[in-house]
Amino acid sequence: MIRLLLPVLVVAAAVIAWLLLAPALAERRLRRAGEHGLSEADRMYLRQRMPAYAAMPGGLRSQLERLTATFMVDKVFVGCGGLQVTHLMRLAVSAQACLLELGRGDLPFPDLRSVLLYPAGFVVNEPREDEWGVVTEGPEALSGQAWDTSRILLSWEDVNARSAATAYNVVVHEFAHYLHAETGGPGESLLEAELAGLRAAIDHGEDTLLDPYGAEDVVEFFAVASEAFFEAPASMADSHPRLYTGLRDFYGVDPAAWPEPAAAS
Ligand SMILES: [Zn+2]
């Protein structure tokens, strides 16, 4: 009997050991990738293309490089609509996504599995509901979408169109949606109050730092506010001090205090 049971026990022990060890091994692989960091060519690319990277203090920059390297190893990038995903595309998306995790932990977006990258805006076909509860069916063109906990969709053309002047950053926008869904964001009452302010400003025909698209609902408002927080932090701290403070506490970084890129060490 023992002789029959022995192989079964050995196999069971091996399976249990694997189940216990596999997550630890995967995490060690990610931490190694993080410690390995980015190449000099990668850093040069980010210095030229990503103002926030160039502006932040050296310690944070090293942390962003660790997170970015970890993200690039951990997430699968899928080229869609015929797009061939290059190393620099992965780098640009990863580094901007990891801005949002800079003050939040060592393993960026642990539940996210893949980033689906399209050449340009893509069309989805699913019912959607506006702020009055009216449901619209039919195709909708999108620049990005936080699909569920495991996937985010982005248009590369829109990733490239990021702009401090218009506080536009589709990567920050979609990953902010993702974090909002996962964590609840910085608090509904703050977002509701600030959203009312944006709607009032639009009603009065004022120019707004925040994209008017954020007036749609609290969810879009948070994503749009996150874009301004990372792309135009000084203006935002000036014009929306309470919202800025709320996002500073949520994201654990203070980009308005970062020196201008030219003065960075
Ligand atoms: Zn959105």
Boltz pocket constraint, residues with backbone or C-beta under 6 A from the ligand:
constraints:
  - pocket:
      binder: B
      contacts: [[A, 173], [A, 177], [A, 219], [A, 220], [A, 223]]
      max_distance: 6.0
